[in-house]
Amino acid sequence: MRRAIYPGSFDPITNGHLDIIERGCKLFDEIIIAILVNPDKRPFFSIEERRDMLEQVLKTIKQPNCVLLVDDFEGLLVQYALAQKAHAIVRGIRAISDYEYELQMALMNRRLEPSIETVFMMPAETYSYVSSRLVKEVFQLGGELKGLVRLWSRTYERES
């Protein structure tokens, strides 16, 4: 079984995240969507809310040959990946600035645990500019979220 970890804050989960998950299912038999618990950050949504949003929206992904699980973790990603018996870490890259940061992380992860590969995936062009940070900013300033997210926890209204 090819198992991957897709880590992130998912605060909130965007259509770009879902695009990466759907396409990741073509490469892996199982993907653990792992919510990073970072005590230094002030998330918009609690871990429980993010877990609930993920579990609800993942029900809409039809990938019969791919198991999708939701979990959360603290600490080093490679230690978590080893504990989960994962073969790869999936990371989404939208722009050059993402690549520079993600490359540094991937090289450090490889140094810490050479048996785990990092797979970079680009979201569909439609979502190449979408980030959780921007979605939160648009929401806080009263903007429209349609097309950016499928589910918004605070209102539990589905977005197209």
Secondary structure, DSSP 8 states (H G I E B T S, - for coil): --EEEEEE--TT--HHHHHHHHHHTTT-SEEEEEEE--TTS--SS-HHHHHHHHHHHHTT---TT-EEEEEEE-S-HHHHHHHTT-SEEEEE--SHHHHHHHHHHHHHHHHH-TTSEEEEE---GGGTT--HHHHHHHHHTT---BTTBSEETTTTEE--
